[in-house]
């Protein structure tokens, strides 16, 4: 592998990684990379062949004990030459000693199992414009507000119920980047739902989508979809919450893409019955 080297990603490389992910059909958010860099500035690696970027991976550290693998891409022209596996080992070495998660596409899941990952649930990307009226889907005692009007500590504590580690810096950027809308559902001063919509090259992406009930999830989804040009959105829906897929199908949305959330070991108890859409396939 003469001429191949692995380095940290530059700002220009981060944009390139986003474009590669788009070419793979993953439809990342237009500004996701800014929140990603805040999460762990050194967690993004580029493989260069004779100075030319040909592969990438992210290996983001959260706190002292968790990490997440994403952006694992080798350019089609150089696949099968071992460059990707070298990046994989570099990423996993960076997360050595931690519980590690990832969202694996179907054709790579067997390879991830060989590396010690086990499936926790499957994500199905539902796309479309929510159909039907809002009758019966609201909750008169729940108020939907701009998430940025709430104390950030409340948002961070709520997010912690759905993720294996604290990620305050990432969450702060993720909910507040220009062009995004973050909404929270509040009952008696208590957060019972959170959703974020962001522009992408294809359908606007919604994630996370947390809610105490399907009715709250539907109300957040509809309010968020108003910020998409034609109301068309996409959400990565976990089958660990059986009510989630049923809700999206009832709203006339259809599955279009599948991944598996996988971990190298057990996670702390997560509020999966209130998880209607994961935040990001790249960073968890």
C-alpha positions in Angstrom: 0.0 0.0 0.0 2.8 2.4 -0.9 1.5 5.9 -1.1 -1.5 5.4 1.3 -1.7 7.4 4.5 -4.3 8.2 7.1 -4.7 11.7 8.5 -7.2 13.7 10.4 -9.9 15.4 8.3 -9.7 19.1 7.4 -12.8 21.3 7.1 -12.6 20.7 3.3 -12.4 17.0 3.9 -15.5 17.1 6.0 -17.4 18.6 3.1 -16.0 15.9 0.8 -17.2 13.2 3.2 -20.6 14.7 3.2 -20.7 14.6 -0.6 -19.5 11.0 -0.7 -22.2 10.0 1.8 -24.7 11.8 -0.5 -23.5 9.7 -3.5 -24.1 6.6 -1.4 -27.7 7.6 -1.1 -27.5 8.4 2.6 -28.8 12.0 2.2 -26.9 13.6 5.1 -28.1 17.0 6.3 -26.5 20.0 4.5 -25.0 21.4 7.7 -24.5 18.2 9.8 -20.7 18.5 9.5 -20.6 21.6 11.7 -22.3 19.7 14.6 -20.2 16.7 13.9 -17.0 18.7 14.3 -18.1 20.1 17.6 -18.8 16.6 18.9 -15.2 15.5 18.4 -12.9 17.6 16.2 -10.3 14.8 15.9 -12.8 12.0 15.3 -12.8 12.1 11.5 -10.2 10.3 9.4 -9.3 10.5 5.7 -7.3 7.9 3.8 -5.2 9.4 1.0 -3.6 7.6 -1.9 -0.7 9.6 -3.3 -2.2 12.7 -1.6 -5.7 12.1 -3.1 -8.6 11.4 -0.7 -10.0 7.9 -1.4 -11.6 6.7 1.9 -13.0 8.0 5.1 -14.3 7.0 8.5 -15.5 8.8 11.7 -14.7 7.4 15.1 -16.2 9.9 17.5 -15.6 9.7 21.2 -18.4 10.6 23.7 -17.3 11.0 27.3 -15.0 8.4 28.7 -16.7 5.2 27.7 -18.6 5.4 24.5 -17.8 5.9 20.8 -19.6 5.8 17.5 -18.4 4.7 14.0 -19.8 6.4 10.9 -18.9 7.7 7.4 -17.2 4.4 6.6 -16.7 4.9 2.8 -14.2 3.8 0.3 -14.4 5.3 -3.2 -15.7 2.8 -5.8 -12.6 3.0 -8.0 -10.3 1.7 -5.2 -12.5 -0.8 -3.4 -11.1 -4.2 -2.7 -7.5 -3.0 -2.2 -7.4 -3.0 1.6 -7.6 0.8 2.1 -11.0 0.7 3.8 -10.0 -2.0 6.3 -6.9 0.0 7.3 -9.1 3.0 8.0 -11.5 0.7 9.9 -8.7 -0.5 12.2 -7.5 3.1 12.7 -11.0 4.1 13.7 -11.5 1.2 16.1 -8.1 1.7 17.6 -9.1 5.3 18.4 -12.1 3.9 20.3 -10.3 1.1 22.0 -11.6 0.2 25.4 -15.0 1.8 24.8 -18.5 0.6 24.1 -18.9 1.3 20.3 -22.0 1.8 18.2 -22.7 2.2 14.5 -25.6 2.1 12.0 -24.7 -0.5 9.4 -26.1 -0.8 5.9 -27.5 -4.3 5.1 -24.6 -5.5 3.0 -22.0 -4.7 5.7 -23.7 -6.1 8.7 -22.0 -9.5 8.5 -18.6 -7.9 8.4 -19.5 -5.8 11.5 -20.6 -9.0 13.3 -17.2 -10.5 12.6 -15.7 -7.4 14.3 -17.7 -8.0 17.5 -20.8 -5.9 16.8 -24.3 -7.2 17.5 -27.7 -5.9 16.3 -29.8 -4.0 18.8 -32.6 -3.0 16.4 -33.2 -2.1 12.7 -33.9 1.4 11.4 -36.2 1.9 8.5 -36.1 5.3 6.7 -39.7 6.4 6.2 -40.2 9.1 3.6 -43.1 11.2 2.4 -45.4 14.0 3.4 -47.6 13.1 6.5 -51.1 12.5 5.3 -54.5 12.9 6.9 -56.0 15.4 9.3 -54.8 16.2 12.8 -58.0 15.2 14.5 -57.3 12.9 17.5 -53.6 13.3 17.2 -53.1 16.3 19.5 -52.9 16.6 23.2 -54.5 19.7 24.7 -52.3 19.5 27.8 -49.1 19.5 25.7 -47.6 22.7 24.3 -45.2 22.7 21.4 -42.5 25.3 21.7 -39.2 26.3 20.1 -36.6 24.1 21.8 -34.2 27.0 22.1 -36.6 28.8 24.5 -36.1 26.0 27.1 -33.1 25.8 29.5 -30.5 23.8 27.7 -29.9 21.6 30.8 -33.5 20.3 30.4 -32.9 19.4 26.7 -29.6 17.7 27.5 -31.1 15.6 30.3 -34.0 14.6 28.1 -31.7 13.6 25.2 -29.7 11.5 27.7 -32.6 9.1 28.1 -32.2 8.0 24.4 -28.4 7.9 24.0 -25.7 5.9 25.8 -23.6 8.9 26.7 -23.9 12.7 27.3 -23.4 14.7 24.2 -24.1 18.3 25.2 -21.8 20.1 22.8 -23.1 18.1 19.8 -26.8 18.6 20.9 -26.3 22.3 21.3 -25.0 22.7 17.8 -27.4 20.1 16.3 -30.5 21.9 17.6 -29.4 25.5 16.8 -27.6 25.5 13.5 -29.0 28.1 11.0 -31.7 26.7 8.7 -32.9 24.1 11.3 -36.0 24.0 13.4 -36.1 22.3 16.8 -39.4 21.9 18.6 -40.1 20.5 22.0 -43.4 19.2 23.5 -43.9 20.4 27.1 -46.4 19.4 29.8 -46.4 21.1 33.1 -42.8 22.2 32.6 -41.7 18.7 31.7 -40.3 17.8 28.2 -42.3 15.0 26.6 -41.0 15.3 23.1 -38.3 16.7 20.9 -37.8 16.9 17.1 -35.3 18.6 14.8 -35.7 19.1 11.0 -32.8 20.0 8.8 -32.4 20.6 5.0 -30.7 17.9 2.9 -30.0 17.4 -0.7 -33.2 15.3 -1.0 -36.1 15.1 1.5 -35.6 17.2 4.6 -34.4 15.0 7.5 -36.1 14.8 10.9 -34.0 13.5 13.8 -34.2 13.0 16.6 -37.9 12.5 17.1 -38.6 11.6 20.7 -42.1 11.5 22.2 -43.9 10.1 25.2 -46.8 9.0 23.0 -47.6 8.5 19.3 -50.0 11.5 19.5 -47.1 13.8 20.6 -44.8 12.3 17.9 -47.5 12.9 15.2 -48.0 16.5 16.4 -44.2 17.2 16.3 -43.9 15.5 12.9 -46.6 17.6 11.4 -45.3 20.9 12.8 -41.8 20.0 11.6 -42.9 19.0 8.1 -44.3 22.5 7.6 -40.7 23.6 7.3 -40.0 21.3 4.3 -40.6 23.0 0.9 -43.3 20.5 -0.1 -43.9 18.8 3.2 -41.8 15.8 2.3 -39.5 14.5 5.0 -37.5 11.4 5.9 -37.1 9.8 9.4 -35.0 6.9 10.4 -37.5 4.9 12.4 -36.4 2.2 14.9 -38.3 -1.1 15.0 -37.4 -1.3 18.7 -40.5 0.9 19.1 -43.3 -1.1 17.4 -45.6 1.9 17.7 -43.3 4.1 15.6 -43.5 2.2 12.3 -47.3 1.9 12.8 -47.6 5.7 13.2 -45.6 6.4 10.0 -47.6 3.9 8.0 -50.8 5.4 9.3 -49.6 8.8 8.1 -49.0 7.4 4.6 -45.2 7.4 4.6 -43.2 4.5 3.2 -39.9 2.8 4.1 -37.1 3.4 1.6 -33.8 2.5 3.3 -32.6 0.1 6.0 -29.8 0.0 8.5 -29.1 -1.8 11.8 -28.1 -0.1 15.0 -25.3 -2.3 16.3 -23.1 -2.2 19.5 -20.1 -4.1 20.7 -21.7 -4.7 24.1 -24.8 -3.9 26.2 -25.9 -0.3 26.6 -27.6 1.4 29.5 -31.4 1.2 29.5 -32.7 3.5 26.8 -36.3 4.8 26.4 -36.8 2.9 23.2 -40.6 3.0 23.4 -40.4 6.8 23.1 -37.9 6.8 20.3 -39.7 7.5 17.0 -36.6 8.7 15.0 -32.9 8.4 15.6 -30.8 11.5 15.5 -28.1 10.6 12.9 -26.8 7.5 11.2 -23.3 8.9 11.3 -23.0 9.9 14.9 -25.9 8.0 16.6 
